[in-house]
Amino acid sequence: MEMELKISTGMPGFDETIDSLRLGDNVVWQVDHINAYKDIITPFIRTALSANRKVVYVRFGDHEALVDDQNVIQYTIDAKKGFESFATSIHRLIEKEGFKTFYVFDSLTDLLTSWSSDLMIGNFFKVCCPYLFELETVAYFAINRNVHTYSTIARIRETTQVLLDLYEVEQKHYIHPLKVWQRYSPTMFFPHLIEGDRVKSITSSAEASALFSNINRVEERMDYWDVIFSQAKGDLAKDQKTQEKTKRLLMSLLIGEKSRMLDLCDQYFTLKDILGIASREVGTGFIGGKSVGMLLSRKILKQDSKQRFATYMEPHDSFYIGSDIFYTYIVQNGWWKDRVNQKTKKGYYSYARELREKLLKGEFPSNIKEQFVQVLEYFGQSPIIIRSSSLLEDNFGNAFAGKYDSVFCVNQGTPEERYQAFENAIRTVYASTMNEDALEYRMNRGLFEKDEQMAILIQRVSGGIIIRIIFSRTLLELVTLPIYMYGIRVLIWMPG
């Protein structure tokens, strides 16, 4: 039984160094280039096939194919369809191939070209790795060194069973184990020189210093998303053609794929406008249909040649919680399998009820919480409204009117009370994606298989406090509905 659990890397000397791989191991290689990873997977595949193991190659990268062997099962998954489609497809194929299958995945770094977000690469690994472990597989992954944020590497290290640095220095190959779960030896975590089937442990301080002095270590890196938008600011000083090209790239990240709405945005928004929107986003991902519609209508009114609306338009200072935070919230709390099951016809309604209750009670990552605090500090004690802004909402042909929740926050009380109310409002909006009305609306319109990521629009309530009464402004004939909270009478103005 013990021998069955031990799996070879295809490098006998290195097997001895780390006491072999184990069924259930996810193995992540940090590499300088894709060819180094290819050199590592070749002996692994050869040894696995000779032991009559089923080997699967999962292809999604832009780099050259890593495997060309008819005995290896190959799947090609389109990462450009988005995180949910990609992660669900991977889940389904793992489910199909079953127990004790061996996998080789393309470099995770290549997902940046499709998602432009380190956050989502961490989310993918977080949902994929435990399922592979559960089915007692062995899976190889790669990431490029000095590309990803420390937080992404930390999430991968926390989740994987084996993390290895692969170096090439002066045409010599070294492997430096960083994590080998439930295995240990006195020399395991030293760097090791690989010479064919032989391995030499670099235990001498002089040799180790000489090796690592040749390896480039960089300081903390920005998320790839932030890099793109930071570089785009420099294009504001360039010619109009360059600005238009950059604007369209950023719109594809914030607004979405080709559509009539995107065409209108392209017509009215400038690069400066898009960068302004991005500067007010919490997290990464799309800002959703409602936010896009609000921003676009405002831009159209501002460009009215007769300036008929100028005196009625207040300065705009809304914030947007990116759609990637919705997925991160689900992944962080361990509900991804529920999400996958809910996306099936069989589980569409039954899993929705359970998932809705969970969405009302989850925790947000600490770095996201800090951004929430900063948004609340910005608004002070001004009343705000937390509004749904899903990808399909307020779009051509799909209004979703009244299907998702929006929550009014009176924003009074201690900072702790105000923050708790703010978080609960976000949870309520997220949970409303599982409302029966919304589910039926999507099903009736053939949208149940579409990605329905939930972004959020945070708006200041227009008006002011006069003698401890909050008045909301409108152009229409009005009636008032009084609500009492924290000793302040809130008058919500409604069309009469």
Order of alpha helices (4+ residues) and beta strands (2+ residues): alpha-beta-alpha-beta-beta-alpha-beta-beta-alpha-beta-alpha-alpha-beta-alpha-beta-beta-beta-beta-alpha-alpha-alpha-alpha-alpha-beta-alpha-beta-alpha-alpha-alpha-alpha-beta-beta-alpha-alpha-beta-beta-beta-beta-beta
